[in-house]
Amino acid sequence: MKTTNVRWRIVLLIMFPMQLMMQMDRINISVSASLIQKDFGFSLAEMGLVLSAFAWTYALFQIPAGIWVQRIGSRKAVAIAGILWSLCTLITPFASTLILLLIFRGLLGIAQAADIPGGINAINNWFPKREKAKANSIFLSSGYLAAAIGTTLTAWIVSHFGWQWGFYGYGIIGIAVGVYWYVSFRNSPHEHKGVNQEELKLINEGKEPDPSKNNTKVKTSWKDWKVYFSKCQFWAIGFQYFCLVLIESFYITLLPTFLVQSRGLTIGKIGIVAALPWIALAISVFVMGNIIDFVYKKTNSRYLSRVPFGIAGFVISSGCLWLAIQASSVISLSIFLMISMAGIGMIQVPNWSAVQDIGGKHNASLSGFVNFCGNASTAVGTILVLEIVSLTGSWTIGILLITVMGVLGAMSWLLIKPDKPLLKSDEIIIKNPDISNQTL
């Protein structure tokens, strides 16, 4: 019997558009930031609060969202979250004061908190270990492609119709995508009528042979969390993601403002310069997914197919960001920014693959913690960098902080051991071929 390919339709036709809209709802405020600041009469520090408000609540609700996803499954969790965050996007232009704008952005962060845990958990359930890196790359690249599309599209919308219309349009489309997710997605391949036995066999390679034990709804107990807290690599994988997202947050929240204030570009011209790095990141993530799966197949080593790429990615991303701000022309600036973002792609795929490796069946809870660490850096880093720029009048000093954190992120990968799960139950499954070939 020929193997069906429902798993690839799931990631391409259902997960891809959901992640696309999630990122579109984030990017619109960074593109519109200078106009919002002007309309409301905000200072640079107040605008920093607005830009970081999303990140604070998004970070704080990551662990609860991961636990929630683990308990009710990705289907319900992501559908509910998608509809709620789209409603938050839709009502944002109705804010009339700084407080209301901060509240609306904070609510958006709460609603979007389930997206990454839900997506990583879904891939964990739908793909065998030898295809997870590629599946992760497709899932992640959709968000980065959205940033490229959203930056250009939002700049065009803002220039022609006003900043409010980016929020209206993305909010309405996002609600429709949330409904589509609930109707089309299933938590497990066992629940999907289009999956035949051959595909089920492929997906379950290295997992427990009894499908009932591959339950998509898992409770992470306090005892499990205490084990996590005692593991060095638990903290290492969280810290390196803190460093990674600090670099990435420059592109998400600060790059348009940097281009306007430091390079004197107009809102209409920043679109292509701000979009090119995201295109490079999307390509990098997709390519890395294939490379990492290839290295794993050749070496059968999670360590060799994760750790070296994470270290190299930090060196490239932080180094080229530093070179970018020293560039004398817009062309050289764009080239270095693109290479820097490609370096981020080298880290993102092995990062989430390693989360699945060491998290096992509890990967949604672990991904919530890791994403909390990353977005805590966005919340803190955005304000800190803008404060440094305000006090010194220099973007160079602010970005120096980001570069240093990139070096620390590279060093953190030396403490991560993807072939050693956090919980002993998963480690036993890996080492005992009589129980199964291998598990996540």
Secondary structure, 3 states (H helix, E strand, C coil): CCCCCHHHHHHHHHHHHHHHHHHHHHHHHHHHHHHHHHHHCCCHHHHHHHHHHHHHHHHHCHHHHHHHHHHHCHHHHHHHHHHHHHHHHHHHHHCCCHHHHHHHHHHHHHHHCCHHHHHHHHHHHHCCHHHHHHHHHHHHHHHHHHHHHHHHHHHHHHHHHCCHHHHHHHHHHHHHHHHHHHHHCCCCHHHCCCCCHHHHHHHCCCCCCCHHHCCCCCCCCHHHHHHHHCCHHHHHHHHHHHHHHHHHHHHHHHHHHHHHHCCCCCCCCHHHHHHHHHHHHHHHHHHHHHHHHHHHHHHCCCCCCCHHHHHHHHHHHHHHHHHHHHCCCHHHHHHHHHHHHHHHHHHHHHHHHHHHHHHHHHHHHHHHHHHHHHHHHHHHHHHHHHHHHHHHCCHHHHHHHHHHHHHHHHHHHHHCCCCCCCCHHHHHHHHCCCCCCCCC
